[in-house]
Amino acid sequence: MKSIDPNNFKVVKKISLKHIPTLLDIKADEDEKEHKLDKVQAKLSNLQDVMYAHNKYGVLICLQGMDTSGKDSLIREVFKEFNPRGVVVHSFKTPTSAELEHDYLWRHYIALPEKGKFAIFNRTHYENVLVTRVHPEYILGENLPGINTIDDITPDFWENRMEQITNFEKHIAQNGTIVLKFFLHLSKEEQRQRLLRRLEEERHHWKFSPADLKERERWDEYQKYYEEAINKTSTEHAPWYIVPADDKEMARYIVAKIIWEEMQKHTDIKEPELDDKIRANFEMYKKELGA
């Protein structure tokens, strides 16, 4: 199995999605990929325990991708060895009436990870410059000053919003949140096959929605806006990684490996030292417990 270098997936210059493969051939069978993932899962689980004790960083994992790109199963498989107290998953759907009474980042801010924990955003604050660009009528529900019709939503509006998102990520990164963003890069043909499986296999029927087909018709628009958002918001403090997603098992391993490698850069994450006075009295505590 070929080795995985996270830097090969990191967005450090302007990218074009149509020139980036959606399938990575690393010469590995299913068992080998599963074995590799198992090893990284165990290391991430141990790291999370140390991070919980260290209690100075939170980790925000952002997952974006077209419908059927495998976000849910990736979360289940990559993080299944975590202590449940150390990881929280948030799935952001249509804003509620209460959320619409605040600015669009509010519901994401209050879902940020506590120190020592991981938070996973399954769909993220980027929906506010993706779905809303394909469906700008959704912006009207935010009841913003000066935005009364779709015609009031100018290109500057989107530029400002992406700048706000970049500033939001910079702010939380400077205050101890490690931000890693993943775009699960799926081909249109693979999406077609996965949608067909939802119709053909009874156990997957519940996943199918006719709305998926409507959104599929807007594929090119989504690709255009994903590309623009990634290019404008991939920064050193909150990088984007483009992960080939036609092979779900491979995508899971790549994401897990990137998280592990990125976390190794934070060499200050260590278990806290035990107080010398407590350590000096270990024998006394043992005798007390023995009695």
Beta strands, then each sheet from edge to edge (+ up, - down):
strand 1: 58-65
strand 2: 87-91
strand 3: 118-122
strand 4: 177-185
strand 5: 240-244
sheet 1: 2+ 3+ 1+ 4+ 5+
end
